[in-house]
Amino acid sequence: MRSSLQLIVASALFGAVLAAGSALLQPEPRGDVNGDGLVNYDDLKLVIAHLGTRVGQQGFDARADVNGDGVVDVADVSTESQLLEREMSHSP
């Protein structure tokens, strides 16, 4: 029979594994370009900073290619702006 300490340690480890797994399964909010868990002006600034770049070019950042078409252009800025506006309208 296992000791109480072994059961406590096993339970704690199992809980930590579950917490880590659930964190990995939760997707970032759409529009969270920089991966900080928020949709805010920092995300829009990142898109604007890479405006005009495309796949294969120096300075291209795939995170800034919001629509995934291989180029960071006004469509990405527009989409990110809309996502930011939607986020701001839902904030208390």
Protein Blocks (a to p, Z undefined) as FASTA:
>chain_A
ZZfklmmmmmmmmmmmmmmmmmmmpccdehilnonopacfklmmmmmmmgoiaehiahia
fklmmnonopacfklmmmmmmmmmmmmmmpZZ
